[in-house]
């Protein structure tokens, strides 16, 4: 036999508030989620293969934008890109937030253009302290100016995942 509970409101245990019920649980907003909860996930990817011979960091086209729901939120940034270098160059990556570098770097050591590409994976936990739209982009560079690197070698998908974590 099924039971039905009918109530108009639920009062908190300490009596300091109530949760109104109107065909759904409406009192649980993202701001009231426990610290460490994932509030939203944004994904971006790019399939375009490019090359660069610059020792300056250049965009890979792997980018995503997230709008945090609270200034206390953290953003966990996860990136993956496949690349390879030529001659004696390494491929280095950095994560940029709104055009400024925020991460250390992921790097793959020299691997000949004819060899298999390497995956570069980077993670970074950012504290943007804003509720404005924030863009994260993966950049790459050749460690030796004039030596070519191939970004997203072999037509693999480069990706970036942004997770807002309740602070």
C-alpha positions in Angstrom: 0.0 0.0 0.0 1.4 3.4 -1.0 1.4 6.3 1.4 1.0 10.0 0.7 2.3 12.8 2.8 0.6 16.1 2.4 2.0 19.3 3.8 2.1 23.0 2.8 5.5 23.8 4.2 8.5 22.1 5.8 10.2 23.9 8.7 13.9 23.6 9.2 15.1 21.6 12.3 16.3 24.7 14.1 13.1 26.6 13.4 14.9 29.4 11.5 13.2 28.9 8.2 10.8 27.0 6.0 10.8 25.4 2.6 7.7 26.2 0.5 6.3 23.3 -1.6 4.5 24.1 -4.8 4.5 20.9 -6.9 8.3 20.8 -6.5 11.0 21.4 -3.9 11.7 25.1 -4.6 13.8 26.0 -1.5 17.0 24.4 -2.6 19.0 26.8 -4.7 22.6 26.4 -5.9 23.6 28.9 -3.2 22.4 26.5 -0.5 24.3 23.5 -1.9 26.9 22.1 0.5 30.5 23.2 0.0 32.2 21.0 -2.6 29.0 20.3 -4.6 29.2 20.6 -8.4 26.8 23.4 -9.4 27.3 23.4 -13.1 29.5 21.9 -15.9 30.5 23.5 -19.1 32.3 21.8 -22.0 34.2 23.1 -25.0 36.1 21.4 -27.7 37.9 21.9 -31.0 38.8 19.6 -33.8 40.9 22.0 -35.9 44.5 20.9 -36.4 47.0 23.7 -36.5 50.8 24.2 -36.4 52.9 26.9 -34.7 56.7 27.6 -34.7 56.4 30.4 -32.1 58.0 30.3 -28.7 55.1 32.6 -27.6 51.9 31.0 -26.4 49.2 30.8 -29.1 45.6 29.9 -28.7 44.6 26.3 -29.5 40.9 27.3 -30.0 40.0 25.1 -27.0 37.9 27.4 -25.0 34.8 27.6 -22.8 32.9 30.2 -20.8 31.2 29.8 -17.5 29.2 32.2 -15.3 29.7 31.4 -11.6 26.5 31.5 -9.5 28.4 32.8 -6.4 31.6 34.8 -5.8 32.7 32.1 -3.3 32.6 29.3 -6.0 35.7 27.6 -7.3 36.1 26.6 -11.0 37.8 23.3 -11.7 39.4 23.5 -15.1 40.3 20.2 -16.9 42.0 20.3 -20.3 43.2 17.7 -22.8 45.0 18.2 -26.1 47.0 16.0 -28.3 50.2 17.4 -29.9 53.6 16.6 -31.2 56.9 18.5 -31.8 59.5 18.4 -34.5 63.3 18.3 -34.3 64.2 19.0 -30.6 61.2 21.0 -29.4 58.8 20.3 -26.5 55.1 21.3 -26.7 54.0 23.3 -23.6 50.5 24.3 -22.6 49.0 26.9 -20.2 45.5 27.7 -19.2 44.4 31.3 -19.6 41.5 33.0 -17.9 40.2 36.0 -19.7 43.6 36.4 -21.6 45.8 36.0 -18.5 47.8 32.9 -17.8 46.7 31.2 -14.6 48.2 27.7 -14.6 51.6 26.2 -14.6 52.2 24.1 -17.7 51.7 20.6 -19.0 54.5 19.6 -21.3 55.4 16.8 -23.7 59.0 16.1 -24.4 60.4 16.0 -27.9 58.8 13.4 -30.1 59.6 13.4 -33.8 56.9 14.5 -36.3 56.7 11.0 -37.6 56.1 9.5 -34.2 52.8 9.2 -32.3 51.4 12.4 -30.8 51.3 12.8 -27.0 48.3 13.8 -24.8 48.8 16.9 -22.7 46.4 17.0 -19.7 46.2 19.9 -17.3 44.0 20.7 -14.3 43.7 23.9 -12.3 41.4 25.0 -9.4 40.6 28.7 -9.9 38.9 31.1 -7.5 37.5 33.7 -9.8 35.6 35.7 -7.1 33.0 36.9 -9.6 29.6 36.1 -10.9 30.5 37.5 -14.4 31.1 35.3 -17.4 34.6 34.0 -17.3 36.4 32.5 -20.3 39.1 29.8 -20.0 41.3 28.9 -23.0 44.1 26.5 -23.6 47.2 27.9 -25.1 50.3 26.1 -26.5 53.9 27.0 -27.4 57.0 25.5 -29.0 59.8 25.4 -26.5 62.3 26.3 -29.3 61.5 29.3 -31.4 61.3 28.3 -35.1 60.7 24.6 -34.4 57.2 23.5 -35.4 54.6 21.9 -33.2 51.3 20.3 -34.3 48.3 21.1 -32.1 45.6 18.5 -32.0 47.8 16.2 -34.0 46.0 13.4 -35.8 42.7 15.2 -35.9 41.9 14.4 -32.3 39.5 16.4 -30.3 41.0 18.9 -27.8 38.7 19.7 -24.9 38.2 21.8 -21.8 35.7 21.1 -19.0 34.8 23.7 -16.4 33.1 22.6 -13.2 31.7 25.2 -10.7 32.3 23.9 -7.2 30.3 25.4 -4.3 32.6 27.4 -2.0 
